[in-house]
Amino acid sequence: MRVLMIQTPSVEDLSQERVYPIGIVLLAGCLQGYGHEVSILDMNLEKDPYGALKEKLLTFHPEGIGLSLRNIDPLGNKTSSLISPFIVTVRLIAAVLPQAWLIVGGTGFSLFPERLMREVPELDYGIVGEAEVTFPALLRSIDNPPPMPGLCRREGLKVHVSPPATNFDMANYVPANRLLLDPELYKGINNYVPTIGIEAKRGCAFNCAYCVYPQLQGTRLRCRPTTAVVDEMELLHKDYGIESFHFTDPVLNAPRGHLEGICEEILRRKLKIRWDGFMREDQLTEKNVAMFERAGCECFSFSPDGLCQESLDVLGKNLSEAQILKAASFVAQTDVVSVYHFMVNVPGETEKTCEKSIQFVEKLYELHSKKKNLGTIILNNIRILPGTAIESMARAQGVIDAETDLLYPTYYNPKPFNTFRYKLETLQQCRNVFMWQEVRREVK
């Protein structure tokens, strides 16, 4: 079968940070191994994405089309949605090639599978979660597929969604065949975020109140062999000149020892590469922080989320303020920039927690002031996603109700602290500018 894999629009415009679509390239290589003829289109690279899509459909003439809906909205407190361009994409395909099979997957789809299948009747099938096994099996029996993990199929007027697979053995992971989509196309297109992702593991053993990773990837950590991870990075570095990578793992430095093993291998091979990924604060020590820096870490990215102990507890972080500050003290001694992500106006916010949040921001800047290595502190309200503890809290408190449509941007940000984020952003921006400009002045 001729199969076209499409990364549907996952950013608002070409000025946004874009990434290499590792998921569809991985699946395309998998399908190629089963004898399918495959091609790939990343609409996010195109100045005229719909024109490029139409041309690809008419020249390649696929019999099956795999669509990846990675993001449902841009997050970052924005209220715009990526559902509309996704639906436009599907309807354009159906109009140009009405006989082609349309199969959708991706993280965004996996959050709302039944809803999207009902609202977009042009879709024939969907796959929730990982698809290395299910997608090839579906194509083999596409006229009448048997039950299989993650499969979304129509049964009369209803949509049946099977539980996703969360047991793919990462020892059998085959890296994306980059010959199918040249990484050179992604070099230099971003200002901050590395475009090339590396998947070192799947699964998340933590239980943060707002997060969907455990739902989609399972709670068991499934790690690739460390040598295999570095083999992939080395190949990309030597064959394509890639120097900077982003690890896509939910938490890069858990379980303890896995990232250390990757770094040992990078150092042993003397690879001159850079990398980043989100790290868990209570897994850091002075020793492994030093190793990560030597092995090429270019940004310590943290998402502790709670700015005080009360917030950390509500968010289910299983962290303490002291652990976050201890980790900050380790990374503040390095020559590597650090970035922190926090959530503002979390359930239970009070005047007292707001004051503690302000003090916590001040403490982080104090720790990083000597080396000036705090890149920024990113402050967001919580995007409410289905099936999370935050959704339950928001419903119980009347922040959302039965008529609230979570498919579109919905944030937990009730009064009276709904504008507190702006006060914190002013403080953090002042501290950041004053630090980088070496201006010493008290910010009140």
N, C-alpha and C positions, 0 to 999 in steps of 0.2 A: 504494500500500500504506500502511496505517496502521502507523507504526513508533513504538514507545515506547523512548526511550533512558533507561537506568537507571544511576546511579552507585551501585554496591553499597557496603555499609559499608566505609569506609576508615579509620575511627577506632574506638577501643574504646567510647566513649560521648560524650554531648553536651558533656562538660567538656573534651574534647580540641580542639586547634586544627584548624579545618576550612577548606577552600578551595573557591572557585568551580570547578566541574568543567569547565574550559575545553575538554577533549578531547571530551566528549560533546556539548557545545553547538556546537562547531565542526562535528562530524559531522552533527548534527541540521540545521544550516543548509545543509550540503552536500546532504543528502537532500531537503530542502525545495526546493532549486534544481532537483532532478530530478523534481519533481512529487509527492513523497510527502507524506502528512499526518503530521506529527511532534508528539510531546509528550515532556516530560522530567520525570523524577523523581530527585531527589537524596535518597537514603534517609538521608544523614547529617544532614539538617536536621530530620528527623521524630522527635518524642518516641516515637511508636509506628511504627517504620519498616515493619514487616511488615503492620500494619493499613493504613497509607498505601499500600503496594504493592498489597494486595488490592483496595482501593477504586479505585485507578487502573486496574487491570486490568479491573475490572468496568464501569467507566464509559467508558473510552476504547476498550476491546476491541481491542487491537492485533493485527495479523496477523504482524508481525515485532517482535522485541524485541532491542535491542542492550544488552549488559551490559558495564560497565567494571569490571574488577578492577584497581584502581590499586596497592594495597598488599597484600602477602601477610602482613605482620605489622607491628607498630608500630615496629620497630627500637629504638634507644636501650637496648640490653641487655635488653629485655623478652623474656619467653618465651611471651607470649600470641600467638595466631594469628588472622588474619582470614579464613582459609580456611573455617572452620565457618560463619560468617554468610553467606559467599558461596554455599556449597552449599545452605544453608537457603533462601536467596533463589531459587536456580534451581529447587529442588524445589517451592517454593510456587507459582511461576509455572506449572510443568508441571502441577501439580494443578488450578489454577484455570482455565488456558487450555491444555489439552493439544494443541490444534491449531496454536498459534502457533510460528513459527520462532524458535529461540533462538541468537543469535550473540554470542560473547564476545570481548572484546579488552582492552586496557589493559596497562600496564607489568607488573603482577603476573602476569597471564596469560601474557604474552610470555616470561617466565622459565621457565615450566613448561607449555608448550602441550600436548605429547603426554600428559604425566602427567594434567593436569586433564581433557582430553578423554576419556581412558580411565576416570578415576574418577567422572566426572559424565556418565553416558550421556544425560541429558536435553538436553545441549548438542548442537545440530545442526552448528554451524560455529564456528570461531575465526579470529581475524585477529591475526597477530603484527606488532608495529610499527605504523607509520603506516598509516592506513586511508582517507584521502580518496579514493583511486582504487578500492581493492579493495572497500570496503563497498557503494558504489552499484552496482558491476559485479556483485557477488554477488547483490544483491536483484533485478537484472534477469534472472538465470538461476538462481534459488535451487533449483529442482528438480534441476538437473544442471549445476552451474557448471563451466566450463573451468578449467584451471590459471591461477592468478593470484598475484601477489606476496603472501606472508604468509598465504595461505589454509591453514587447518587443516580437513581433511575426513576422514571415515571411509571406509575402503576395506576392507569386510568387518570383520574383528576388529581391523584395524590402523588407525592414525591417520597420515595423511600431512601433513607440515608443509612448506610451500614457504618458501624464504628470504624474509625481509621486504624490503619496499621501503625503500630509503634514499636515494632520488633525487628526492623531491618538490621541485619548483622553488619556493623560498620567495618568488620574485617573483610567483607566482600565488596566494600565501596570501590567503585571504579571512577577515578577522577573525570571531570568533564572533558570531552574531546574538543580541545580549543580550535582544532582545524575546522570545526563546524561554525564557529563564530570567532573571528580574529580579535584577540585582546588588544591589538594595536589600535582598533577603533575607539578604545576607551582611554587611551593614554592622554593625559593632560586636559581632560574635559571638566574636571572638578577643581574647586579651589581648596577644599578641606578634606573631604572624605575619600579614602582610597577606593578606586573603582573595582578592583579585583578582590573577590571574596574567597576565603578558604574555609571549608567546613571540617573542623577537627573532631566534632562530636555532635550527637543529637540527644535531646532529652534535657529535662530540668528537674532537679530534686527539690527545689525550693517551692514555696507556696505563697507568693506575693498576691495580695488581695485584688490587684487590678489586672493580673497577667494571664495570658492564654497559652503560653508555651507548654505547660504541662498537659493541657488538653490536646494540643496538636502533635506534640513530640513524645508524650509519655513522661513519666517521672524517673525512669531508669536511665542513667547516663551510659550512652553507648559510644565508646571512644574508638577512633581510628588508631592504628599503630603509629607511634610517633615518627618512625622512619618513613612511613608512607606519606604522612603530612608534609614532611620536609622534602621528600622526593618531588611532590607536586610543586612546592614553592621553588625548588631549585630548577625544575624544568621551565617554569614560567619565567624565571629570572634569566636563564641562559638562552632560551629560544626566543623570547619575546621582549627581553629587556625590562621586565616588570621589577620595580624596586620597592614598591610599597603595597602591603596587603592588609585586608581587614578580615579578622576571624569572625565568622557569622554565628558562632556558638552563643546560646543564651547567656552562659557564664563561662568565660574562657579559662579561668584558673581553678575550676572545680571539675573533677576531683583533684585534690592536691597531688602533685607529682606528674600529671599529664603534660601540662604546659612546661614544667621544668624539663621533662624529657624532650619535648620539642626544641627547647632552647639549647639544651646540651648538644643536640644533633646539629642545630644551626651553627653553634660555635665550633663543633668538631670539624664541620665541613668548611669553616671560615667563609660563610656566605655573607656578603655585604648587602643585606636587605633590611627593610623596615617593616614594622607591622603594628597593629593595634587591635583592641577588642575590649569588650566590657568585662571588668574584673570584680570579684567579690572581695570586700575589704577584710573580712576576718580570715581570709586565706593568705594574706600577705605577711611576709616577714622581711626584716632588713636584708637577709641573705638572698631570698628569691627576687626581691625588688632589684637588687644589684645585678643578679643574673639576667633578669628580663632586659635591663638597660644594656648590658653588654651584648645581648643577643639581638638587639635592634628594635626594641620597643620604642615607638615614636610618640605614643600618647597613652597615658594611663587614664582610661575611661571608666568612670564609676557611675552607678545609678543607685545610691543609697536611698533616695526618694524622700525619706523623712528628715525634716530639719530639726526635730527634737525627739526625745524618747517616746513621748505620747504618740506622735505621728508614726514613728517606726513600728510601734506595737500595733496600731490600727491597721497599718499596711501589711502586717504579717512578715516583716523583713527578718525577724530573728537576728537582729543586730542591735548594738548599743551605740550611743553617741561616742563613748570612749573608743570603741573599736574603729569607728570611722576616722576619728581624729588621730588615732595611732597609725592607721594606714596612711593618712595624709602626711603625718610627720616623716614616714619612710620615703614616700615619693617626692616630698618637698626637698629632700636632700640631693635629688638627682638632677641631671641636666635634661630631663624629659618633661614635656608639658603635661599637665593634668587637666581633665575636664570632669565636672561633677553635674549630675542631673538630679533635680529635686522636684517634688510635687507640693503644690501650695493649696491651702484651704482644703485639707483632707478632712474626713469625718472627725468630728470632735474638736475642731479648731476653736480656740478661745483667745482672749486678749493675752493670757499668759503664754500660750504656745506660740503666738505671733511674736512676742518679745523674745522668746527663746530662739526662734528661727532667725531673727535679726542677729542675735548674739552668735549663732552658729556660723552664719556667713562671715561675720567679722573674724571669728577664730580661724576659719580656713584661709582667709587672706593673710592673717598674721603668720600662719605657718609657712605660706608660700612667698612671703614678701622678700625674704633674703635673696632667693635665687630668681625671683620674678618668673616662676614657672607654672602659674595658674592660668590656663588658657581662657577659661570662662566657667561660670556657673549657669547652667540652663534651668530655667524655672517654668514649669508647666502646671496646668490644671489636669486632673485625671480624666482621660478619655474612658467613658463607661462602655465596657464591652460585655456581650452576653455570656452568661455562665460564670461570671466572676463574683467574688465576695463583695466587691464594690457595687455591682449591680444590685445585689440583695440589700445592702445598706441603703443605697439611694432609693430603692422602692419602699423600704420600711420607713424612711424619713420623709417620704413624699417629695423628694427631689425629682424623681421621675414617676410616671404612672403607666397604666395599661396602654395609653395612647402614645407614649413616647416612642419614637422610631430610632432605635439604636443603629440602624444601618447608616444613618447620616450623623455627622459630628455632634456628639452629645457629651458634655463635660460635667463633672461634679464640681460645682462652684456656687453653692447657695449663699444667700445673705446671712450674716452681715459682713462676711470677710471676702466677698466676691471681687473686691478691688485690691486686696492685699498683695497680690502678685505684682502689681505695678509699683507699689512701694518698695518691695524687695528687689525688683529689677532695677529701679533707680539706684538703690544702695549698691548692688553688685556691679552695675556699670560704672558708677563713680569709683568704687574701689579698684576695678579692673583698669580703667583709664589712668588713674593716679599711680597705680603700681607700674604700668608699662612706661608712663611718662616720667617716672621717678619724682613725682610731686608728693611731698609729705604734708598732708593736711588732714585734720580730723573731719570726717564726714558724719554729720549729725542728722 
